């Protein structure tokens, strides 16, 4: 019997309080809104284990079409915990990393959408300039500029 193989990573999901704010932020970063839909009903709750749920979802895609970010706003049931201010060494989801052409220019653009630098922009050998930022709602994002 042959082993089933992994085909691809489909998306990364982030739960937010304001879908519109997150869409605006990730659009500025360079992702494109692929679609937005309301998901509700018993079938959806069977997938997530939340019984009946009502969730608005926005799917955003990178310009190369290979990576997707699923942004979710739970309308029902209410949010149970909040990890937006967790430090970068907290267990669980840490961050999503994006490669950008010009890290300084991108930081200036994202700061207009509420992003703040977590530490500083650093150089890793002759390969990358890197930084972490907190976007709206404390979402942790990594930025990398190839050198």
Secondary structure, DSSP 8 states (H G I E B T S, - for coil): -----------EEEE-S-HHHHHHHHHHHT-EEEEEEEEEEHHHHHHHT-SSEEEEEEEEE-TTSS-EEEEEEEEES------TT--TT-SS---EEEE-S-HHHHHHHHHTTT-EESS--EEETTTEEEEEEE-GGG-EEEEEEE-
